[in-house]
Amino acid sequence: MNTDDLEQFEAERELQLAQEYSDVVNLFKFAVETDRRFYLANNVDVKVVAEGARPLLEVTLSDAWVWDLYRKSRFVPRVRVMSFKDLNIEELPPLDA
């Protein structure tokens, strides 16, 4: 596989992933963005594990979907994320909005 083939493969996977996202986004209540991943989830719990100049956050997501090109199954029952970095959690509008 040459570089062009790999770029074409990744572009196709990205397009498939974007389509899957638009198909499933209405099933979830929250969009969660970390420094490494993007998630959709129905339940989000954030705890400050360690205080200080760079607090350590523990984020637990349940009933989640993970934006990841190389994952076979993106639906996961539970995700635990530990982060010193910024975290963005957005409540998605309800279906009837």
C-alpha positions in Angstrom: 0.0 0.0 0.0 1.5 3.3 -1.0 1.0 6.8 0.5 -1.8 7.7 -1.9 -3.6 4.5 -1.1 -3.4 5.1 2.6 -4.6 8.7 2.3 -7.5 7.5 0.1 -8.4 4.8 2.7 -8.3 7.3 5.5 -10.4 9.8 3.6 -13.0 7.2 2.9 -13.1 6.1 6.6 -13.4 9.7 7.7 -16.4 10.1 5.4 -18.0 6.9 6.7 -17.4 8.1 10.2 -19.0 11.5 9.6 -22.0 9.7 8.1 -22.3 7.4 11.1 -22.1 10.4 13.4 -25.0 12.1 11.7 -27.0 8.9 11.9 -26.5 8.4 15.6 -26.1 11.9 17.1 -29.8 12.1 17.9 -29.6 9.1 20.1 -27.4 10.9 22.7 -27.7 13.8 25.2 -24.1 15.0 25.4 -21.2 15.7 23.2 -17.8 15.4 25.0 -14.5 16.6 23.6 -11.2 15.8 25.3 -7.7 16.5 24.0 -7.6 13.0 22.4 -11.1 12.0 21.5 -14.7 13.0 20.7 -17.6 11.2 22.3 -21.4 11.2 22.3 -22.9 9.9 25.6 -26.2 9.8 27.5 -24.6 10.1 30.9 -21.6 12.1 31.9 -20.0 12.3 35.4 -17.0 14.6 36.1 -14.9 14.4 39.3 -11.8 16.3 40.3 -9.4 13.6 41.4 -6.5 15.9 42.3 -6.4 19.6 43.0 -3.6 21.9 42.1 -2.2 24.0 39.3 -3.2 21.3 36.9 -6.2 19.5 38.4 -6.7 15.9 37.3 -10.2 15.2 36.0 -11.9 11.8 35.9 -14.8 11.7 33.4 -17.0 8.7 33.2 -19.3 8.3 30.3 -22.0 5.7 29.9 -24.0 4.6 26.9 -21.4 6.2 24.6 -20.2 6.4 21.0 -16.5 7.1 20.2 -15.3 9.1 17.2 -12.4 6.8 16.1 -11.5 5.8 12.6 -9.9 2.5 13.5 -12.3 1.1 16.0 -14.6 -1.7 14.8 -17.3 -1.0 17.3 -17.7 2.6 18.3 -20.6 1.9 20.7 -19.4 1.3 24.2 -21.3 0.8 27.5 -18.8 2.8 29.7 -15.8 5.0 29.1 -13.4 6.4 31.7 -11.2 9.3 30.7 -8.5 10.8 32.9 -7.2 14.3 31.8 -5.2 17.3 33.0 -6.3 19.2 29.9 -9.3 21.1 28.8 -12.6 19.3 28.6 -15.7 20.4 26.7 -19.1 18.9 27.6 -22.1 20.1 25.7 -25.7 19.2 26.3 -27.2 18.4 22.9 -30.7 19.8 22.1 -33.6 17.4 22.5 -35.1 15.8 19.4 -38.2 17.9 19.7 -36.4 21.3 19.8 
